[in-house]
Amino acid sequence: MLPYAPLVTPSVAMVAGGIAIYSIHVTRSIARKRATIDFFLKTEADSSIVKLFQTFDEHVVVVSGLIDQGKTLREIVTTTEYKTVHACLNILEVGIRRL
């Protein structure tokens, strides 16, 4: 057993290092998913954002109608309906990109 001792020590260290790297990867993945869920729960608890999302469906219909009418992008962007839709989609995009 004595001649193998110099080989066993680095082998054990390499296995321990591999386990540590895997553990860090799993912990980061779980933390990222937890942060995303926390973000969505926080936005659901905020009353102004809840009101924003409640009007989202109606405003999407209005913006879609403006597009169907042939309005220019410059005209559509200035409407409050577009700003509501834009804000809601930005909130959702941030959460999804972080997941």
C-alpha positions in Angstrom: 0.0 0.0 0.0 2.9 2.3 0.7 3.9 2.8 -3.0 0.4 3.8 -4.0 0.0 6.5 -1.3 1.3 9.3 -3.6 -1.3 8.4 -6.2 -4.2 8.1 -3.8 -3.9 11.6 -2.4 -4.2 13.5 -5.7 -7.0 11.2 -6.8 -9.0 11.9 -3.7 -8.3 15.6 -4.1 -9.5 15.5 -7.8 -12.7 13.7 -6.9 -13.4 16.2 -4.0 -12.7 19.1 -6.4 -15.1 17.6 -9.0 -17.8 17.2 -6.3 -17.3 20.8 -5.2 -17.6 22.2 -8.7 -20.8 20.2 -9.3 -22.2 21.4 -6.0 -21.5 25.0 -6.9 -23.2 24.5 -10.3 -26.3 23.0 -8.7 -26.5 25.7 -6.0 -26.3 28.5 -8.6 -29.0 26.9 -10.7 -31.3 26.5 -7.8 -30.6 30.1 -6.6 -31.3 31.5 -10.0 -34.7 29.7 -10.2 -35.6 30.7 -6.7 -34.8 34.4 -7.5 -37.0 34.2 -10.6 -39.9 32.8 -8.6 -39.3 35.5 -5.9 -39.4 38.2 -8.5 -42.7 37.0 -9.9 -44.2 36.7 -6.4 -43.0 40.2 -5.6 -44.6 41.7 -8.7 -47.8 39.9 -8.0 -47.9 41.5 -4.5 -47.4 45.0 -5.8 -50.8 46.7 -6.3 -49.7 49.0 -9.1 -48.3 46.0 -11.1 -51.5 44.0 -10.4 -53.5 46.8 -11.9 -51.2 47.0 -14.9 -51.6 43.3 -15.6 -55.4 43.5 -15.2 -55.6 46.0 -18.0 -53.1 44.1 -20.2 -55.6 42.0 -22.2 -57.8 45.0 -23.0 -54.8 47.1 -24.1 -53.4 44.3 -26.3 -56.8 44.3 -28.2 -56.5 48.1 -28.6 -52.9 48.0 -29.8 -53.8 45.1 -32.2 -56.7 47.2 -33.5 -54.4 50.2 -34.1 -52.0 47.9 -36.1 -54.9 46.6 -38.1 -56.0 50.1 -38.9 -52.6 50.8 -40.5 -51.4 53.3 -37.9 -47.7 54.1 -38.0 -45.4 52.9 -35.3 -44.8 56.5 -34.1 -48.5 56.9 -33.5 -48.9 53.6 -31.7 -45.9 54.1 -29.4 -47.4 57.3 -28.0 -50.6 55.7 -26.8 -51.1 54.7 -23.1 -52.3 51.2 -24.2 -49.0 50.5 -25.9 -47.0 51.7 -22.9 -49.0 49.3 -20.7 -48.4 46.4 -23.0 -44.7 47.3 -23.3 -44.3 47.5 -19.5 -45.9 44.1 -18.9 -43.9 42.4 -21.5 -40.7 43.9 -20.2 -41.5 42.7 -16.7 -42.1 39.1 -18.0 -39.0 39.2 -20.2 -36.7 40.0 -17.3 -37.9 37.1 -15.3 -37.7 34.6 -18.2 -34.2 35.6 -19.2 -33.0 35.1 -15.7 -34.5 31.6 -15.5 
